[in-house]
């Protein structure tokens, strides 16, 4: 399976909607709280949060899925709700791993 960190895959995703500019300011229906107390309100916020994570965390499957859904939602190819769900699952999984 190819993930969002694979440069060739990212380029393929970008070329699928080359005429449309990504809209990273699309908002989540409900802000997503993160463990450090911040809230993620937009795809932009979530993207910055995810890219600030350690590389080992970014490479976990749940974060790869979240990154892919963020990109696709920004490009208008998936609903923002898909990115919302993927981010919440990745955050929950991270909390589960931290508590284990």
mmCIF file of the C-alpha atoms, coordinates in Angstrom:
data_MODEL
# 
_entry.id   MODEL 
# 
loop_
_atom_site.group_PDB 
_atom_site.id 
_atom_site.type_symbol 
_atom_site.label_atom_id 
_atom_site.label_alt_id 
_atom_site.label_comp_id 
_atom_site.label_asym_id 
_atom_site.label_entity_id 
_atom_site.label_seq_id 
_atom_site.pdbx_PDB_ins_code 
_atom_site.Cartn_x 
_atom_site.Cartn_y 
_atom_site.Cartn_z 
_atom_site.occupancy 
_atom_site.B_iso_or_equiv 
_atom_site.pdbx_formal_charge 
_atom_site.auth_seq_id 
_atom_site.auth_comp_id 
_atom_site.auth_asym_id 
_atom_site.auth_atom_id 
_atom_site.pdbx_PDB_model_num 
ATOM 1   C CA . UNK A 1 1   ? 0.000   0.000  0.000   1.00 0.00 ? 1   UNK A CA 1 
ATOM 2   C CA . UNK A 1 2   ? 1.310   3.450  -0.855  1.00 0.00 ? 2   UNK A CA 1 
ATOM 3   C CA . UNK A 1 3   ? 1.146   6.104  1.814   1.00 0.00 ? 3   UNK A CA 1 
ATOM 4   C CA . UNK A 1 4   ? 0.939   9.878  1.883   1.00 0.00 ? 4   UNK A CA 1 
ATOM 5   C CA . UNK A 1 5   ? 4.665   10.209 2.666   1.00 0.00 ? 5   UNK A CA 1 
ATOM 6   C CA . UNK A 1 6   ? 5.603   8.436  -0.575  1.00 0.00 ? 6   UNK A CA 1 
ATOM 7   C CA . UNK A 1 7   ? 6.669   11.323 -2.880  1.00 0.00 ? 7   UNK A CA 1 
ATOM 8   C CA . UNK A 1 8   ? 5.407   9.598  -6.037  1.00 0.00 ? 8   UNK A CA 1 
ATOM 9   C CA . UNK A 1 9   ? 2.020   8.967  -4.436  1.00 0.00 ? 9   UNK A CA 1 
ATOM 10  C CA . UNK A 1 10  ? 1.770   12.552 -3.218  1.00 0.00 ? 10  UNK A CA 1 
ATOM 11  C CA . UNK A 1 11  ? 2.571   13.775 -6.719  1.00 0.00 ? 11  UNK A CA 1 
ATOM 12  C CA . UNK A 1 12  ? -0.104  11.479 -8.152  1.00 0.00 ? 12  UNK A CA 1 
ATOM 13  C CA . UNK A 1 13  ? -2.652  12.858 -5.670  1.00 0.00 ? 13  UNK A CA 1 
ATOM 14  C CA . UNK A 1 14  ? -1.663  16.403 -6.549  1.00 0.00 ? 14  UNK A CA 1 
ATOM 15  C CA . UNK A 1 15  ? -1.942  15.817 -10.272 1.00 0.00 ? 15  UNK A CA 1 
ATOM 16  C CA . UNK A 1 16  ? -5.437  14.361 -9.933  1.00 0.00 ? 16  UNK A CA 1 
ATOM 17  C CA . UNK A 1 17  ? -6.752  17.846 -9.269  1.00 0.00 ? 17  UNK A CA 1 
ATOM 18  C CA . UNK A 1 18  ? -4.012  20.003 -10.734 1.00 0.00 ? 18  UNK A CA 1 
ATOM 19  C CA . UNK A 1 19  ? -6.523  22.656 -11.775 1.00 0.00 ? 19  UNK A CA 1 
ATOM 20  C CA . UNK A 1 20  ? -7.989  23.003 -8.288  1.00 0.00 ? 20  UNK A CA 1 
ATOM 21  C CA . UNK A 1 21  ? -5.982  24.667 -5.555  1.00 0.00 ? 21  UNK A CA 1 
ATOM 22  C CA . UNK A 1 22  ? -6.132  22.847 -2.219  1.00 0.00 ? 22  UNK A CA 1 
ATOM 23  C CA . UNK A 1 23  ? -8.289  24.613 0.351   1.00 0.00 ? 23  UNK A CA 1 
ATOM 24  C CA . UNK A 1 24  ? -6.511  24.001 3.637   1.00 0.00 ? 24  UNK A CA 1 
ATOM 25  C CA . UNK A 1 25  ? -8.802  26.487 5.393   1.00 0.00 ? 25  UNK A CA 1 
ATOM 26  C CA . UNK A 1 26  ? -11.789 24.125 5.198   1.00 0.00 ? 26  UNK A CA 1 
ATOM 27  C CA . UNK A 1 27  ? -13.092 23.761 8.738   1.00 0.00 ? 27  UNK A CA 1 
ATOM 28  C CA . UNK A 1 28  ? -14.060 20.686 10.696  1.00 0.00 ? 28  UNK A CA 1 
ATOM 29  C CA . UNK A 1 29  ? -17.706 20.620 11.819  1.00 0.00 ? 29  UNK A CA 1 
ATOM 30  C CA . UNK A 1 30  ? -16.516 20.283 15.416  1.00 0.00 ? 30  UNK A CA 1 
ATOM 31  C CA . UNK A 1 31  ? -13.015 21.297 16.539  1.00 0.00 ? 31  UNK A CA 1 
ATOM 32  C CA . UNK A 1 32  ? -10.721 18.390 17.366  1.00 0.00 ? 32  UNK A CA 1 
ATOM 33  C CA . UNK A 1 33  ? -9.104  18.614 20.823  1.00 0.00 ? 33  UNK A CA 1 
ATOM 34  C CA . UNK A 1 34  ? -5.512  17.387 21.065  1.00 0.00 ? 34  UNK A CA 1 
ATOM 35  C CA . UNK A 1 35  ? -3.641  16.190 24.180  1.00 0.00 ? 35  UNK A CA 1 
ATOM 36  C CA . UNK A 1 36  ? -1.626  19.416 24.617  1.00 0.00 ? 36  UNK A CA 1 
ATOM 37  C CA . UNK A 1 37  ? -4.847  21.434 25.055  1.00 0.00 ? 37  UNK A CA 1 
ATOM 38  C CA . UNK A 1 38  ? -5.012  22.978 21.597  1.00 0.00 ? 38  UNK A CA 1 
ATOM 39  C CA . UNK A 1 39  ? -7.927  22.453 19.242  1.00 0.00 ? 39  UNK A CA 1 
ATOM 40  C CA . UNK A 1 40  ? -7.685  21.795 15.519  1.00 0.00 ? 40  UNK A CA 1 
ATOM 41  C CA . UNK A 1 41  ? -10.291 23.827 13.671  1.00 0.00 ? 41  UNK A CA 1 
ATOM 42  C CA . UNK A 1 42  ? -9.159  23.522 10.046  1.00 0.00 ? 42  UNK A CA 1 
ATOM 43  C CA . UNK A 1 43  ? -7.374  21.120 7.727   1.00 0.00 ? 43  UNK A CA 1 
ATOM 44  C CA . UNK A 1 44  ? -4.425  23.511 7.982   1.00 0.00 ? 44  UNK A CA 1 
ATOM 45  C CA . UNK A 1 45  ? -4.328  23.184 11.778  1.00 0.00 ? 45  UNK A CA 1 
ATOM 46  C CA . UNK A 1 46  ? -4.494  19.400 11.533  1.00 0.00 ? 46  UNK A CA 1 
ATOM 47  C CA . UNK A 1 47  ? -1.814  19.266 8.857   1.00 0.00 ? 47  UNK A CA 1 
ATOM 48  C CA . UNK A 1 48  ? 0.580   21.322 10.941  1.00 0.00 ? 48  UNK A CA 1 
ATOM 49  C CA . UNK A 1 49  ? -0.135  19.201 13.991  1.00 0.00 ? 49  UNK A CA 1 
ATOM 50  C CA . UNK A 1 50  ? 0.527   15.967 12.091  1.00 0.00 ? 50  UNK A CA 1 
ATOM 51  C CA . UNK A 1 51  ? 3.729   17.216 10.479  1.00 0.00 ? 51  UNK A CA 1 
ATOM 52  C CA . UNK A 1 52  ? 5.083   18.305 13.875  1.00 0.00 ? 52  UNK A CA 1 
ATOM 53  C CA . UNK A 1 53  ? 4.839   14.753 15.216  1.00 0.00 ? 53  UNK A CA 1 
ATOM 54  C CA . UNK A 1 54  ? 8.009   12.656 15.420  1.00 0.00 ? 54  UNK A CA 1 
ATOM 55  C CA . UNK A 1 55  ? 8.807   10.834 12.169  1.00 0.00 ? 55  UNK A CA 1 
ATOM 56  C CA . UNK A 1 56  ? 8.202   7.432  13.800  1.00 0.00 ? 56  UNK A CA 1 
ATOM 57  C CA . UNK A 1 57  ? 4.665   8.495  14.743  1.00 0.00 ? 57  UNK A CA 1 
ATOM 58  C CA . UNK A 1 58  ? 3.989   9.956  11.294  1.00 0.00 ? 58  UNK A CA 1 
ATOM 59  C CA . UNK A 1 59  ? 4.884   6.599  9.748   1.00 0.00 ? 59  UNK A CA 1 
ATOM 60  C CA . UNK A 1 60  ? 2.264   4.676  11.742  1.00 0.00 ? 60  UNK A CA 1 
ATOM 61  C CA . UNK A 1 61  ? -0.635  3.463  9.571   1.00 0.00 ? 61  UNK A CA 1 
ATOM 62  C CA . UNK A 1 62  ? -3.259  5.547  11.364  1.00 0.00 ? 62  UNK A CA 1 
ATOM 63  C CA . UNK A 1 63  ? -1.249  8.752  10.806  1.00 0.00 ? 63  UNK A CA 1 
ATOM 64  C CA . UNK A 1 64  ? -0.608  7.824  7.187   1.00 0.00 ? 64  UNK A CA 1 
ATOM 65  C CA . UNK A 1 65  ? -4.360  7.479  6.713   1.00 0.00 ? 65  UNK A CA 1 
ATOM 66  C CA . UNK A 1 66  ? -4.981  10.788 8.476   1.00 0.00 ? 66  UNK A CA 1 
ATOM 67  C CA . UNK A 1 67  ? -2.430  12.545 6.243   1.00 0.00 ? 67  UNK A CA 1 
ATOM 68  C CA . UNK A 1 68  ? -3.986  11.066 3.118   1.00 0.00 ? 68  UNK A CA 1 
ATOM 69  C CA . UNK A 1 69  ? -7.499  12.099 4.150   1.00 0.00 ? 69  UNK A CA 1 
ATOM 70  C CA . UNK A 1 70  ? -6.294  15.634 4.975   1.00 0.00 ? 70  UNK A CA 1 
ATOM 71  C CA . UNK A 1 71  ? -4.724  15.985 1.530   1.00 0.00 ? 71  UNK A CA 1 
ATOM 72  C CA . UNK A 1 72  ? -7.762  14.580 -0.266  1.00 0.00 ? 72  UNK A CA 1 
ATOM 73  C CA . UNK A 1 73  ? -10.166 16.760 1.722   1.00 0.00 ? 73  UNK A CA 1 
ATOM 74  C CA . UNK A 1 74  ? -8.084  19.868 0.982   1.00 0.00 ? 74  UNK A CA 1 
ATOM 75  C CA . UNK A 1 75  ? -8.202  18.959 -2.703  1.00 0.00 ? 75  UNK A CA 1 
ATOM 76  C CA . UNK A 1 76  ? -11.970 18.534 -2.528  1.00 0.00 ? 76  UNK A CA 1 
ATOM 77  C CA . UNK A 1 77  ? -11.766 14.836 -3.396  1.00 0.00 ? 77  UNK A CA 1 
ATOM 78  C CA . UNK A 1 78  ? -13.106 13.611 -0.042  1.00 0.00 ? 78  UNK A CA 1 
ATOM 79  C CA . UNK A 1 79  ? -15.450 15.119 2.548   1.00 0.00 ? 79  UNK A CA 1 
ATOM 80  C CA . UNK A 1 80  ? -13.827 16.971 5.445   1.00 0.00 ? 80  UNK A CA 1 
ATOM 81  C CA . UNK A 1 81  ? -15.628 14.475 7.684   1.00 0.00 ? 81  UNK A CA 1 
ATOM 82  C CA . UNK A 1 82  ? -13.286 11.716 6.415   1.00 0.00 ? 82  UNK A CA 1 
ATOM 83  C CA . UNK A 1 83  ? -10.276 13.764 7.537   1.00 0.00 ? 83  UNK A CA 1 
ATOM 84  C CA . UNK A 1 84  ? -12.020 14.467 10.842  1.00 0.00 ? 84  UNK A CA 1 
ATOM 85  C CA . UNK A 1 85  ? -12.626 10.773 11.492  1.00 0.00 ? 85  UNK A CA 1 
ATOM 86  C CA . UNK A 1 86  ? -9.079  9.809  10.484  1.00 0.00 ? 86  UNK A CA 1 
ATOM 87  C CA . UNK A 1 87  ? -7.548  12.463 12.756  1.00 0.00 ? 87  UNK A CA 1 
ATOM 88  C CA . UNK A 1 88  ? -9.703  11.458 15.723  1.00 0.00 ? 88  UNK A CA 1 
ATOM 89  C CA . UNK A 1 89  ? -8.817  7.781  15.234  1.00 0.00 ? 89  UNK A CA 1 
ATOM 90  C CA . UNK A 1 90  ? -5.100  8.562  14.977  1.00 0.00 ? 90  UNK A CA 1 
ATOM 91  C CA . UNK A 1 91  ? -5.247  10.715 18.113  1.00 0.00 ? 91  UNK A CA 1 
ATOM 92  C CA . UNK A 1 92  ? -7.158  8.033  20.009  1.00 0.00 ? 92  UNK A CA 1 
ATOM 93  C CA . UNK A 1 93  ? -4.698  5.375  18.915  1.00 0.00 ? 93  UNK A CA 1 
ATOM 94  C CA . UNK A 1 94  ? -1.823  7.583  20.079  1.00 0.00 ? 94  UNK A CA 1 
ATOM 95  C CA . UNK A 1 95  ? -3.466  7.987  23.499  1.00 0.00 ? 95  UNK A CA 1 
ATOM 96  C CA . UNK A 1 96  ? -4.078  4.226  23.654  1.00 0.00 ? 96  UNK A CA 1 
ATOM 97  C CA . UNK A 1 97  ? -0.400  3.539  22.877  1.00 0.00 ? 97  UNK A CA 1 
ATOM 98  C CA . UNK A 1 98  ? 0.748   6.088  25.459  1.00 0.00 ? 98  UNK A CA 1 
ATOM 99  C CA . UNK A 1 99  ? -1.426  4.485  28.131  1.00 0.00 ? 99  UNK A CA 1 
ATOM 100 C CA . UNK A 1 100 ? -0.291  0.945  27.337  1.00 0.00 ? 100 UNK A CA 1 
# 
